[in-house]
Amino acid sequence: MSKKQKQSHNQQPKSEFIFQKRNYMWMFIGLGCMALGFILMSGGGSDDPNIFNPDIYSFRRIRLAPTLVLIGLGIEIYAILLNPHKKKK
């Protein structure tokens, strides 16, 4: 065995996490966005089933909240695919 092979054989592989601080930051931003979307989507029902509440079809529940949830999912995908080891020029 050569000297180089002995040195590389004796060294332990460096263990490090796959995700870094940047990944977790984007993950929490995505989770916050999804949580806000689900909070905005809640409510609007009626206590009495015989009374119709048209507030269930408001812009907030039909357009805004699902859009926030989908944006949050997109941010989560970005956070998973983000390479924190990439060098900036």
PDB file of N, CA, C and O in Angstrom:
ATOM      1  N   MET A   1       0.829  -1.173   0.000  1.00  0.00           N
ATOM      2  CA  MET A   1       0.000   0.000   0.000  1.00  0.00           C
ATOM      3  C   MET A   1       0.882   1.248   0.000  1.00  0.00           C
ATOM      4  O   MET A   1       1.880   1.331   0.716  1.00  0.00           O
ATOM      5  N   SER A   2       0.488   2.198  -0.813  1.00  0.00           N
ATOM      6  CA  SER A   2       1.269   3.427  -0.850  1.00  0.00           C
ATOM      7  C   SER A   2       0.908   4.307   0.345  1.00  0.00           C
ATOM      8  O   SER A   2      -0.062   4.051   1.059  1.00  0.00           O
ATOM      9  N   LYS A   3       1.700   5.330   0.540  1.00  0.00           N
ATOM     10  CA  LYS A   3       1.497   6.224   1.681  1.00  0.00           C
ATOM     11  C   LYS A   3       0.155   6.963   1.578  1.00  0.00           C
ATOM     12  O   LYS A   3      -0.523   7.157   2.588  1.00  0.00           O
ATOM     13  N   LYS A   4      -0.230   7.373   0.365  1.00  0.00           N
ATOM     14  CA  LYS A   4      -1.490   8.072   0.154  1.00  0.00           C
ATOM     15  C   LYS A   4      -2.681   7.167   0.473  1.00  0.00           C
ATOM     16  O   LYS A   4      -3.651   7.613   1.085  1.00  0.00           O
ATOM     17  N   GLN A   5      -2.611   5.920   0.068  1.00  0.00           N
ATOM     18  CA  GLN A   5      -3.700   4.988   0.322  1.00  0.00           C
ATOM     19  C   GLN A   5      -3.857   4.724   1.821  1.00  0.00           C
ATOM     20  O   GLN A   5      -4.976   4.582   2.313  1.00  0.00           O
ATOM     21  N   LYS A   6      -2.744   4.658   2.541  1.00  0.00           N
ATOM     22  CA  LYS A   6      -2.806   4.444   3.990  1.00  0.00           C
ATOM     23  C   LYS A   6      -3.463   5.631   4.685  1.00  0.00           C
ATOM     24  O   LYS A   6      -4.275   5.450   5.593  1.00  0.00           O
ATOM     25  N   GLN A   7      -3.113   6.853   4.260  1.00  0.00           N
ATOM     26  CA  GLN A   7      -3.696   8.037   4.878  1.00  0.00           C
ATOM     27  C   GLN A   7      -5.194   8.110   4.615  1.00  0.00           C
ATOM     28  O   GLN A   7      -5.969   8.421   5.521  1.00  0.00           O
ATOM     29  N   SER A   8      -5.603   7.829   3.394  1.00  0.00           N
ATOM     30  CA  SER A   8      -7.038   7.898   3.092  1.00  0.00           C
ATOM     31  C   SER A   8      -7.792   6.753   3.747  1.00  0.00           C
ATOM     32  O   SER A   8      -8.976   6.894   4.052  1.00  0.00           O
ATOM     33  N   HIS A   9      -7.139   5.632   3.967  1.00  0.00           N
ATOM     34  CA  HIS A   9      -7.776   4.486   4.602  1.00  0.00           C
ATOM     35  C   HIS A   9      -7.979   4.726   6.100  1.00  0.00           C
ATOM     36  O   HIS A   9      -8.973   4.274   6.667  1.00  0.00           O
ATOM     37  N   ASN A  10      -7.046   5.433   6.744  1.00  0.00           N
ATOM     38  CA  ASN A  10      -7.117   5.671   8.180  1.00  0.00           C
ATOM     39  C   ASN A  10      -8.079   6.799   8.545  1.00  0.00           C
ATOM     40  O   ASN A  10      -8.556   6.849   9.678  1.00  0.00           O
ATOM     41  N   GLN A  11      -8.370   7.691   7.625  1.00  0.00           N
ATOM     42  CA  GLN A  11      -9.233   8.830   7.934  1.00  0.00           C
ATOM     43  C   GLN A  11     -10.697   8.392   7.956  1.00  0.00           C
ATOM     44  O   GLN A  11     -11.159   7.633   7.104  1.00  0.00           O
ATOM     45  N   GLN A  12     -11.398   8.895   8.952  1.00  0.00           N
ATOM     46  CA  GLN A  12     -12.834   8.629   9.058  1.00  0.00           C
ATOM     47  C   GLN A  12     -13.576   9.548   8.094  1.00  0.00           C
ATOM     48  O   GLN A  12     -13.180  10.700   7.915  1.00  0.00           O
ATOM     49  N   PRO A  13     -14.652   9.054   7.468  1.00  0.00           N
ATOM     50  CA  PRO A  13     -15.422   9.954   6.613  1.00  0.00           C
ATOM     51  C   PRO A  13     -16.093  11.039   7.451  1.00  0.00           C
ATOM     52  O   PRO A  13     -16.633  10.775   8.525  1.00  0.00           O
ATOM     53  N   LYS A  14     -16.045  12.249   6.939  1.00  0.00           N
ATOM     54  CA  LYS A  14     -16.618  13.388   7.666  1.00  0.00           C
ATOM     55  C   LYS A  14     -18.132  13.319   7.551  1.00  0.00           C
ATOM     56  O   LYS A  14     -18.676  13.345   6.447  1.00  0.00           O
ATOM     57  N   SER A  15     -18.811  13.233   8.686  1.00  0.00           N
ATOM     58  CA  SER A  15     -20.272  13.172   8.656  1.00  0.00           C
ATOM     59  C   SER A  15     -20.836  14.572   8.842  1.00  0.00           C
ATOM     60  O   SER A  15     -20.452  15.303   9.755  1.00  0.00           O
ATOM     61  N   GLU A  16     -21.744  14.919   7.964  1.00  0.00           N
ATOM     62  CA  GLU A  16     -22.409  16.210   8.062  1.00  0.00           C
ATOM     63  C   GLU A  16     -23.840  16.040   7.576  1.00  0.00           C
ATOM     64  O   GLU A  16     -24.157  15.103   6.843  1.00  0.00           O
ATOM     65  N   PHE A  17     -24.692  16.957   7.996  1.00  0.00           N
ATOM     66  CA  PHE A  17     -26.088  16.902   7.623  1.00  0.00           C
ATOM     67  C   PHE A  17     -26.267  17.251   6.145  1.00  0.00           C
ATOM     68  O   PHE A  17     -25.492  18.021   5.578  1.00  0.00           O
ATOM     69  N   ILE A  18     -27.281  16.682   5.544  1.00  0.00           N
ATOM     70  CA  ILE A  18     -27.574  16.984   4.145  1.00  0.00           C
ATOM     71  C   ILE A  18     -28.084  18.414   4.027  1.00  0.00           C
ATOM     72  O   ILE A  18     -27.678  19.155   3.132  1.00  0.00           O
ATOM     73  N   PHE A  19     -28.982  18.798   4.943  1.00  0.00           N
ATOM     74  CA  PHE A  19     -29.554  20.140   4.917  1.00  0.00           C
ATOM     75  C   PHE A  19     -28.766  21.059   5.837  1.00  0.00           C
ATOM     76  O   PHE A  19     -28.316  20.661   6.912  1.00  0.00           O
ATOM     77  N   GLN A  20     -28.616  22.274   5.396  1.00  0.00           N
ATOM     78  CA  GLN A  20     -27.922  23.289   6.182  1.00  0.00           C
ATOM     79  C   GLN A  20     -28.933  24.321   6.677  1.00  0.00           C
ATOM     80  O   GLN A  20     -30.139  24.164   6.487  1.00  0.00           O
ATOM     81  N   LYS A  21     -28.432  25.365   7.306  1.00  0.00           N
ATOM     82  CA  LYS A  21     -29.290  26.405   7.880  1.00  0.00           C
ATOM     83  C   LYS A  21     -30.191  27.039   6.825  1.00  0.00           C
ATOM     84  O   LYS A  21     -31.360  27.319   7.093  1.00  0.00           O
ATOM     85  N   ARG A  22     -29.658  27.264   5.640  1.00  0.00           N
ATOM     86  CA  ARG A  22     -30.432  27.867   4.553  1.00  0.00           C
ATOM     87  C   ARG A  22     -31.626  27.004   4.165  1.00  0.00           C
ATOM     88  O   ARG A  22     -32.720  27.519   3.938  1.00  0.00           O
ATOM     89  N   ASN A  23     -31.416  25.686   4.089  1.00  0.00           N
ATOM     90  CA  ASN A  23     -32.511  24.775   3.756  1.00  0.00           C
ATOM     91  C   ASN A  23     -33.615  24.845   4.806  1.00  0.00           C
ATOM     92  O   ASN A  23     -34.795  24.934   4.466  1.00  0.00           O
ATOM     93  N   TYR A  24     -33.238  24.806   6.060  1.00  0.00           N
ATOM     94  CA  TYR A  24     -34.238  24.836   7.129  1.00  0.00           C
ATOM     95  C   TYR A  24     -34.967  26.174   7.177  1.00  0.00           C
ATOM     96  O   TYR A  24     -36.157  26.219   7.487  1.00  0.00           O
ATOM     97  N   MET A  25     -34.269  27.257   6.875  1.00  0.00           N
ATOM     98  CA  MET A  25     -34.919  28.563   6.849  1.00  0.00           C
ATOM     99  C   MET A  25     -36.025  28.576   5.792  1.00  0.00           C
ATOM    100  O   MET A  25     -37.138  29.026   6.065  1.00  0.00           O
ATOM    101  N   TRP A  26     -35.723  28.085   4.589  1.00  0.00           N
ATOM    102  CA  TRP A  26     -36.729  28.043   3.529  1.00  0.00           C
ATOM    103  C   TRP A  26     -37.845  27.063   3.860  1.00  0.00           C
ATOM    104  O   TRP A  26     -38.997  27.292   3.490  1.00  0.00           O
ATOM    105  N   MET A  27     -37.521  25.976   4.551  1.00  0.00           N
ATOM    106  CA  MET A  27     -38.567  25.029   4.949  1.00  0.00           C
ATOM    107  C   MET A  27     -39.550  25.669   5.919  1.00  0.00           C
ATOM    108  O   MET A  27     -40.760  25.485   5.792  1.00  0.00           O
ATOM    109  N   PHE A  28     -39.037  26.417   6.884  1.00  0.00           N
ATOM    110  CA  PHE A  28     -39.934  27.071   7.848  1.00  0.00           C
ATOM    111  C   PHE A  28     -40.756  28.178   7.189  1.00  0.00           C
ATOM    112  O   PHE A  28     -41.905  28.404   7.568  1.00  0.00           O
ATOM    113  N   ILE A  29     -40.180  28.865   6.211  1.00  0.00           N
ATOM    114  CA  ILE A  29     -40.948  29.870   5.468  1.00  0.00           C
ATOM    115  C   ILE A  29     -42.096  29.185   4.720  1.00  0.00           C
ATOM    116  O   ILE A  29     -43.223  29.679   4.721  1.00  0.00           O
ATOM    117  N   GLY A  30     -41.807  28.056   4.090  1.00  0.00           N
ATOM    118  CA  GLY A  30     -42.844  27.310   3.373  1.00  0.00           C
ATOM    119  C   GLY A  30     -43.915  26.782   4.309  1.00  0.00           C
ATOM    120  O   GLY A  30     -45.102  26.840   3.992  1.00  0.00           O
ATOM    121  N   LEU A  31     -43.503  26.265   5.467  1.00  0.00           N
ATOM    122  CA  LEU A  31     -44.484  25.781   6.442  1.00  0.00           C
ATOM    123  C   LEU A  31     -45.359  26.912   6.966  1.00  0.00           C
ATOM    124  O   LEU A  31     -46.561  26.733   7.159  1.00  0.00           O
ATOM    125  N   GLY A  32     -44.761  28.067   7.193  1.00  0.00           N
ATOM    126  CA  GLY A  32     -45.527  29.222   7.646  1.00  0.00           C
ATOM    127  C   GLY A  32     -46.535  29.668   6.599  1.00  0.00           C
ATOM    128  O   GLY A  32     -47.666  30.025   6.930  1.00  0.00           O
ATOM    129  N   CYS A  33     -46.129  29.649   5.345  1.00  0.00           N
ATOM    130  CA  CYS A  33     -47.025  30.029   4.258  1.00  0.00           C
ATOM    131  C   CYS A  33     -48.190  29.043   4.155  1.00  0.00           C
ATOM    132  O   CYS A  33     -49.336  29.456   3.978  1.00  0.00           O
ATOM    133  N   MET A  34     -47.905  27.753   4.265  1.00  0.00           N
ATOM    134  CA  MET A  34     -48.975  26.751   4.212  1.00  0.00           C
ATOM    135  C   MET A  34     -49.896  26.869   5.424  1.00  0.00           C
ATOM    136  O   MET A  34     -51.115  26.756   5.287  1.00  0.00           O
ATOM    137  N   ALA A  35     -49.331  27.092   6.596  1.00  0.00           N
ATOM    138  CA  ALA A  35     -50.154  27.233   7.798  1.00  0.00           C
ATOM    139  C   ALA A  35     -51.074  28.448   7.681  1.00  0.00           C
ATOM    140  O   ALA A  35     -52.245  28.379   8.054  1.00  0.00           O
ATOM    141  N   LEU A  36     -50.550  29.554   7.166  1.00  0.00           N
ATOM    142  CA  LEU A  36     -51.375  30.745   6.964  1.00  0.00           C
ATOM    143  C   LEU A  36     -52.510  30.452   5.981  1.00  0.00           C
ATOM    144  O   LEU A  36     -53.638  30.903   6.182  1.00  0.00           O
ATOM    145  N   GLY A  37     -52.213  29.698   4.917  1.00  0.00           N
ATOM    146  CA  GLY A  37     -53.242  29.329   3.953  1.00  0.00           C
ATOM    147  C   GLY A  37     -54.345  28.493   4.590  1.00  0.00           C
ATOM    148  O   GLY A  37     -55.525  28.723   4.326  1.00  0.00           O
ATOM    149  N   PHE A  38     -53.973  27.525   5.426  1.00  0.00           N
ATOM    150  CA  PHE A  38     -54.987  26.695   6.080  1.00  0.00           C
ATOM    151  C   PHE A  38     -55.792  27.485   7.108  1.00  0.00           C
ATOM    152  O   PHE A  38     -56.987  27.242   7.280  1.00  0.00           O
ATOM    153  N   ILE A  39     -55.152  28.419   7.785  1.00  0.00           N
ATOM    154  CA  ILE A  39     -55.876  29.261   8.749  1.00  0.00           C
ATOM    155  C   ILE A  39     -56.888  30.141   8.015  1.00  0.00           C
ATOM    156  O   ILE A  39     -58.025  30.295   8.462  1.00  0.00           O
ATOM    157  N   LEU A  40     -56.466  30.718   6.884  1.00  0.00           N
ATOM    158  CA  LEU A  40     -57.386  31.559   6.110  1.00  0.00           C
ATOM    159  C   LEU A  40     -58.532  30.747   5.509  1.00  0.00           C
ATOM    160  O   LEU A  40     -59.614  31.282   5.266  1.00  0.00           O
ATOM    161  N   MET A  41     -58.298  29.465   5.272  1.00  0.00           N
ATOM    162  CA  MET A  41     -59.318  28.613   4.677  1.00  0.00           C
ATOM    163  C   MET A  41     -60.378  28.180   5.695  1.00  0.00           C
ATOM    164  O   MET A  41     -61.484  27.804   5.308  1.00  0.00           O
ATOM    165  N   SER A  42     -60.061  28.228   6.955  1.00  0.00           N
ATOM    166  CA  SER A  42     -60.978  27.707   7.975  1.00  0.00           C
ATOM    167  C   SER A  42     -62.132  28.667   8.238  1.00  0.00           C
ATOM    168  O   SER A  42     -62.073  29.844   7.882  1.00  0.00           O
ATOM    169  N   GLY A  43     -63.169  28.150   8.859  1.00  0.00           N
ATOM    170  CA  GLY A  43     -64.325  28.959   9.253  1.00  0.00           C
ATOM    171  C   GLY A  43     -65.325  29.131   8.144  1.00  0.00           C
ATOM    172  O   GLY A  43     -65.241  28.475   7.106  1.00  0.00           O
ATOM    173  N   GLY A  44     -66.274  30.018   8.367  1.00  0.00           N
ATOM    174  CA  GLY A  44     -67.263  30.338   7.356  1.00  0.00           C
ATOM    175  C   GLY A  44     -68.496  29.467   7.374  1.00  0.00           C
ATOM    176  O   GLY A  44     -69.421  29.696   6.595  1.00  0.00           O
ATOM    177  N   GLY A  45     -68.533  28.486   8.232  1.00  0.00           N
ATOM    178  CA  GLY A  45     -69.688  27.606   8.304  1.00  0.00           C
ATOM    179  C   GLY A  45     -70.796  28.225   9.140  1.00  0.00           C
ATOM    180  O   GLY A  45     -70.628  29.272   9.765  1.00  0.00           O
ATOM    181  N   SER A  46     -71.914  27.551   9.130  1.00  0.00           N
ATOM    182  CA  SER A  46     -73.061  28.019   9.896  1.00  0.00           C
ATOM    183  C   SER A  46     -73.351  27.020  11.002  1.00  0.00           C
ATOM    184  O   SER A  46     -73.207  25.813  10.805  1.00  0.00           O
ATOM    185  N   ASP A  47     -73.762  27.517  12.168  1.00  0.00           N
ATOM    186  CA  ASP A  47     -74.104  26.619  13.271  1.00  0.00           C
ATOM    187  C   ASP A  47     -75.403  25.869  12.992  1.00  0.00           C
ATOM    188  O   ASP A  47     -75.568  24.726  13.417  1.00  0.00           O
ATOM    189  N   ASP A  48     -76.307  26.502  12.289  1.00  0.00           N
ATOM    190  CA  ASP A  48     -77.601  25.903  11.949  1.00  0.00           C
ATOM    191  C   ASP A  48     -77.532  25.379  10.512  1.00  0.00           C
ATOM    192  O   ASP A  48     -77.296  26.168   9.597  1.00  0.00           O
ATOM    193  N   PRO A  49     -77.730  24.083  10.282  1.00  0.00           N
ATOM    194  CA  PRO A  49     -77.625  23.545   8.915  1.00  0.00           C
ATOM    195  C   PRO A  49     -78.725  24.046   7.979  1.00  0.00           C
ATOM    196  O   PRO A  49     -78.603  23.887   6.764  1.00  0.00           O
ATOM    197  N   ASN A  50     -79.784  24.640   8.502  1.00  0.00           N
ATOM    198  CA  ASN A  50     -80.862  25.147   7.665  1.00  0.00           C
ATOM    199  C   ASN A  50     -80.592  26.561   7.150  1.00  0.00           C
ATOM    200  O   ASN A  50     -81.311  27.053   6.281  1.00  0.00           O
ATOM    201  N   ILE A  51     -79.561  27.211   7.681  1.00  0.00           N
ATOM    202  CA  ILE A  51     -79.230  28.580   7.279  1.00  0.00           C
ATOM    203  C   ILE A  51     -77.950  28.537   6.437  1.00  0.00           C
ATOM    204  O   ILE A  51     -76.924  28.011   6.868  1.00  0.00           O
ATOM    205  N   PHE A  52     -78.034  29.100   5.235  1.00  0.00           N
ATOM    206  CA  PHE A  52     -76.883  29.142   4.324  1.00  0.00           C
ATOM    207  C   PHE A  52     -76.063  30.403   4.594  1.00  0.00           C
ATOM    208  O   PHE A  52     -76.611  31.502   4.685  1.00  0.00           O
ATOM    209  N   ASN A  53     -74.775  30.239   4.717  1.00  0.00           N
ATOM    210  CA  ASN A  53     -73.871  31.363   4.926  1.00  0.00           C
ATOM    211  C   ASN A  53     -73.046  31.557   3.649  1.00  0.00           C
ATOM    212  O   ASN A  53     -72.174  30.736   3.364  1.00  0.00           O
ATOM    213  N   PRO A  54     -73.292  32.608   2.879  1.00  0.00           N
ATOM    214  CA  PRO A  54     -72.552  32.808   1.622  1.00  0.00           C
ATOM    215  C   PRO A  54     -71.080  33.168   1.832  1.00  0.00           C
ATOM    216  O   PRO A  54     -70.320  33.216   0.864  1.00  0.00           O
ATOM    217  N   ASP A  55     -70.668  33.418   3.056  1.00  0.00           N
ATOM    218  CA  ASP A  55     -69.273  33.762   3.341  1.00  0.00           C
ATOM    219  C   ASP A  55     -68.331  32.587   3.042  1.00  0.00           C
ATOM    220  O   ASP A  55     -67.120  32.777   2.930  1.00  0.00           O
ATOM    221  N   ILE A  56     -68.876  31.391   2.914  1.00  0.00           N
ATOM    222  CA  ILE A  56     -68.054  30.215   2.617  1.00  0.00           C
ATOM    223  C   ILE A  56     -67.403  30.345   1.231  1.00  0.00           C
ATOM    224  O   ILE A  56     -66.362  29.739   0.974  1.00  0.00           O
ATOM    225  N   TYR A  57     -68.013  31.132   0.347  1.00  0.00           N
ATOM    226  CA  TYR A  57     -67.492  31.301  -1.009  1.00  0.00           C
ATOM    227  C   TYR A  57     -66.757  32.628  -1.183  1.00  0.00           C
ATOM    228  O   TYR A  57     -66.725  33.169  -2.288  1.00  0.00           O
ATOM    229  N   SER A  58     -66.186  33.144  -0.148  1.00  0.00           N
ATOM    230  CA  SER A  58     -65.477  34.421  -0.244  1.00  0.00           C
ATOM    231  C   SER A  58     -64.149  34.250  -0.995  1.00  0.00           C
ATOM    232  O   SER A  58     -63.632  33.140  -1.127  1.00  0.00           O
ATOM    233  N   PHE A  59     -63.618  35.360  -1.477  1.00  0.00           N
ATOM    234  CA  PHE A  59     -62.332  35.365  -2.197  1.00  0.00           C
ATOM    235  C   PHE A  59     -61.228  34.750  -1.345  1.00  0.00           C
ATOM    236  O   PHE A  59     -60.376  34.014  -1.842  1.00  0.00           O
ATOM    237  N   ARG A  60     -61.260  35.065  -0.051  1.00  0.00           N
ATOM    238  CA  ARG A  60     -60.226  34.587   0.855  1.00  0.00           C
ATOM    239  C   ARG A  60     -60.176  33.062   0.905  1.00  0.00           C
ATOM    240  O   ARG A  60     -59.091  32.481   0.911  1.00  0.00           O
ATOM    241  N   ARG A  61     -61.331  32.412   0.942  1.00  0.00           N
ATOM    242  CA  ARG A  61     -61.374  30.950   1.072  1.00  0.00           C
ATOM    243  C   ARG A  61     -61.242  30.220  -0.253  1.00  0.00           C
ATOM    244  O   ARG A  61     -60.748  29.093  -0.288  1.00  0.00           O
ATOM    245  N   ILE A  62     -61.669  30.836  -1.335  1.00  0.00           N
ATOM    246  CA  ILE A  62     -61.672  30.147  -2.627  1.00  0.00           C
ATOM    247  C   ILE A  62     -60.395  30.392  -3.424  1.00  0.00           C
ATOM    248  O   ILE A  62     -59.926  29.485  -4.112  1.00  0.00           O
ATOM    249  N   ARG A  63     -59.832  31.564  -3.354  1.00  0.00           N
ATOM    250  CA  ARG A  63     -58.657  31.908  -4.166  1.00  0.00           C
ATOM    251  C   ARG A  63     -57.376  32.102  -3.349  1.00  0.00           C
ATOM    252  O   ARG A  63     -56.350  31.489  -3.643  1.00  0.00           O
ATOM    253  N   LEU A  64     -57.440  32.938  -2.344  1.00  0.00           N
ATOM    254  CA  LEU A  64     -56.235  33.329  -1.613  1.00  0.00           C
ATOM    255  C   LEU A  64     -55.628  32.167  -0.818  1.00  0.00           C
ATOM    256  O   LEU A  64     -54.436  31.885  -0.942  1.00  0.00           O
ATOM    257  N   ALA A  65     -56.435  31.507  -0.015  1.00  0.00           N
ATOM    258  CA  ALA A  65     -55.908  30.450   0.866  1.00  0.00           C
ATOM    259  C   ALA A  65     -55.311  29.275   0.088  1.00  0.00           C
ATOM    260  O   ALA A  65     -54.195  28.861   0.402  1.00  0.00           O
ATOM    261  N   PRO A  66     -56.008  28.717  -0.921  1.00  0.00           N
ATOM    262  CA  PRO A  66     -55.380  27.616  -1.674  1.00  0.00           C
ATOM    263  C   PRO A  66     -54.117  28.054  -2.421  1.00  0.00           C
ATOM    264  O   PRO A  66     -53.179  27.271  -2.572  1.00  0.00           O
ATOM    265  N   THR A  67     -54.097  29.302  -2.887  1.00  0.00           N
ATOM    266  CA  THR A  67     -52.899  29.804  -3.553  1.00  0.00           C
ATOM    267  C   THR A  67     -51.724  29.863  -2.582  1.00  0.00           C
ATOM    268  O   THR A  67     -50.604  29.509  -2.948  1.00  0.00           O
ATOM    269  N   LEU A  68     -51.966  30.306  -1.352  1.00  0.00           N
ATOM    270  CA  LEU A  68     -50.902  30.334  -0.344  1.00  0.00           C
ATOM    271  C   LEU A  68     -50.393  28.932  -0.022  1.00  0.00           C
ATOM    272  O   LEU A  68     -49.194  28.729   0.167  1.00  0.00           O
ATOM    273  N   VAL A  69     -51.304  27.972   0.041  1.00  0.00           N
ATOM    274  CA  VAL A  69     -50.886  26.590   0.316  1.00  0.00           C
ATOM    275  C   VAL A  69     -50.017  26.070  -0.830  1.00  0.00           C
ATOM    276  O   VAL A  69     -48.991  25.437  -0.580  1.00  0.00           O
ATOM    277  N   LEU A  70     -50.403  26.320  -2.061  1.00  0.00           N
ATOM    278  CA  LEU A  70     -49.603  25.861  -3.204  1.00  0.00           C
ATOM    279  C   LEU A  70     -48.250  26.574  -3.281  1.00  0.00           C
ATOM    280  O   LEU A  70     -47.241  25.955  -3.621  1.00  0.00           O
ATOM    281  N   ILE A  71     -48.227  27.854  -2.970  1.00  0.00           N
ATOM    282  CA  ILE A  71     -46.952  28.575  -2.926  1.00  0.00           C
ATOM    283  C   ILE A  71     -46.058  27.986  -1.835  1.00  0.00           C
ATOM    284  O   ILE A  71     -44.854  27.830  -2.037  1.00  0.00           O
ATOM    285  N   GLY A  72     -46.641  27.660  -0.684  1.00  0.00           N
ATOM    286  CA  GLY A  72     -45.887  27.032   0.394  1.00  0.00           C
ATOM    287  C   GLY A  72     -45.304  25.687  -0.022  1.00  0.00           C
ATOM    288  O   GLY A  72     -44.168  25.364   0.325  1.00  0.00           O
ATOM    289  N   LEU A  73     -46.081  24.906  -0.764  1.00  0.00           N
ATOM    290  CA  LEU A  73     -45.561  23.621  -1.256  1.00  0.00           C
ATOM    291  C   LEU A  73     -44.412  23.835  -2.242  1.00  0.00           C
ATOM    292  O   LEU A  73     -43.436  23.085  -2.234  1.00  0.00           O
ATOM    293  N   GLY A  74     -44.529  24.849  -3.083  1.00  0.00           N
ATOM    294  CA  GLY A  74     -43.439  25.173  -4.004  1.00  0.00           C
ATOM    295  C   GLY A  74     -42.178  25.597  -3.262  1.00  0.00           C
ATOM    296  O   GLY A  74     -41.070  25.234  -3.657  1.00  0.00           O
ATOM    297  N   ILE A  75     -42.342  26.360  -2.194  1.00  0.00           N
ATOM    298  CA  ILE A  75     -41.194  26.767  -1.378  1.00  0.00           C
ATOM    299  C   ILE A  75     -40.558  25.553  -0.713  1.00  0.00           C
ATOM    300  O   ILE A  75     -39.335  25.477  -0.601  1.00  0.00           O
ATOM    301  N   GLU A  76     -41.376  24.605  -0.272  1.00  0.00           N
ATOM    302  CA  GLU A  76     -40.839  23.375   0.337  1.00  0.00           C
ATOM    303  C   GLU A  76     -40.011  22.587  -0.676  1.00  0.00           C
ATOM    304  O   GLU A  76     -38.939  22.083  -0.341  1.00  0.00           O
ATOM    305  N   ILE A  77     -40.494  22.480  -1.896  1.00  0.00           N
ATOM    306  CA  ILE A  77     -39.733  21.772  -2.936  1.00  0.00           C
ATOM    307  C   ILE A  77     -38.415  22.495  -3.194  1.00  0.00           C
ATOM    308  O   ILE A  77     -37.373  21.853  -3.331  1.00  0.00           O
ATOM    309  N   TYR A  78     -38.452  23.819  -3.262  1.00  0.00           N
ATOM    310  CA  TYR A  78     -37.229  24.596  -3.446  1.00  0.00           C
ATOM    311  C   TYR A  78     -36.254  24.349  -2.292  1.00  0.00           C
ATOM    312  O   TYR A  78     -35.054  24.192  -2.512  1.00  0.00           O
ATOM    313  N   ALA A  79     -36.773  24.316  -1.062  1.00  0.00           N
ATOM    314  CA  ALA A  79     -35.910  24.111   0.108  1.00  0.00           C
ATOM    315  C   ALA A  79     -35.246  22.747   0.080  1.00  0.00           C
ATOM    316  O   ALA A  79     -34.100  22.602   0.505  1.00  0.00           O
ATOM    317  N   ILE A  80     -35.956  21.750  -0.416  1.00  0.00           N
ATOM    318  CA  ILE A  80     -35.376  20.404  -0.481  1.00  0.00           C
ATOM    319  C   ILE A  80     -34.315  20.327  -1.573  1.00  0.00           C
ATOM    320  O   ILE A  80     -33.276  19.694  -1.386  1.00  0.00           O
ATOM    321  N   LEU A  81     -34.568  20.961  -2.698  1.00  0.00           N
ATOM    322  CA  LEU A  81     -33.638  20.887  -3.833  1.00  0.00           C
ATOM    323  C   LEU A  81     -32.490  21.876  -3.731  1.00  0.00           C
ATOM    324  O   LEU A  81     -31.535  21.774  -4.501  1.00  0.00           O
ATOM    325  N   LEU A  82     -32.548  22.827  -2.810  1.00  0.00           N
ATOM    326  CA  LEU A  82     -31.509  23.837  -2.660  1.00  0.00           C
ATOM    327  C   LEU A  82     -30.198  23.180  -2.233  1.00  0.00           C
ATOM    328  O   LEU A  82     -30.164  22.387  -1.292  1.00  0.00           O
ATOM    329  N   ASN A  83     -29.133  23.521  -2.932  1.00  0.00           N
ATOM    330  CA  ASN A  83     -27.821  22.980  -2.599  1.00  0.00           C
ATOM    331  C   ASN A  83     -27.046  24.009  -1.798  1.00  0.00           C
ATOM    332  O   ASN A  83     -26.552  24.979  -2.373  1.00  0.00           O
ATOM    333  N   PRO A  84     -26.923  23.830  -0.483  1.00  0.00           N
ATOM    334  CA  PRO A  84     -26.221  24.835   0.324  1.00  0.00           C
ATOM    335  C   PRO A  84     -24.708  24.821   0.159  1.00  0.00           C
ATOM    336  O   PRO A  84     -24.027  25.755   0.581  1.00  0.00           O
ATOM    337  N   HIS A  85     -24.180  23.766  -0.454  1.00  0.00           N
ATOM    338  CA  HIS A  85     -22.734  23.636  -0.622  1.00  0.00           C
ATOM    339  C   HIS A  85     -22.232  24.313  -1.893  1.00  0.00           C
ATOM    340  O   HIS A  85     -21.026  24.384  -2.129  1.00  0.00           O
ATOM    341  N   LYS A  86     -23.155  24.807  -2.706  1.00  0.00           N
ATOM    342  CA  LYS A  86     -22.775  25.467  -3.947  1.00  0.00           C
ATOM    343  C   LYS A  86     -22.062  26.779  -3.642  1.00  0.00           C
ATOM    344  O   LYS A  86     -22.531  27.583  -2.835  1.00  0.00           O
ATOM    345  N   LYS A  87     -20.936  26.981  -4.291  1.00  0.00           N
ATOM    346  CA  LYS A  87     -20.132  28.185  -4.062  1.00  0.00           C
ATOM    347  C   LYS A  87     -20.693  29.340  -4.861  1.00  0.00           C
ATOM    348  O   LYS A  87     -21.066  29.177  -6.023  1.00  0.00           O
ATOM    349  N   LYS A  88     -20.753  30.524  -4.233  1.00  0.00           N
ATOM    350  CA  LYS A  88     -21.163  31.737  -4.939  1.00  0.00           C
ATOM    351  C   LYS A  88     -19.946  32.377  -5.564  1.00  0.00           C
ATOM    352  O   LYS A  88     -18.857  32.361  -4.991  1.00  0.00           O
ATOM    353  N   LYS A  89     -20.139  32.944  -6.750  1.00  0.00           N
ATOM    354  CA  LYS A  89     -19.014  33.599  -7.435  1.00  0.00           C
ATOM    355  C   LYS A  89     -18.969  35.058  -7.086  1.00  0.00           C
ATOM    356  O   LYS A  89     -18.093  35.780  -7.564  1.00  0.00           O
TER     357      LYS A  89
END
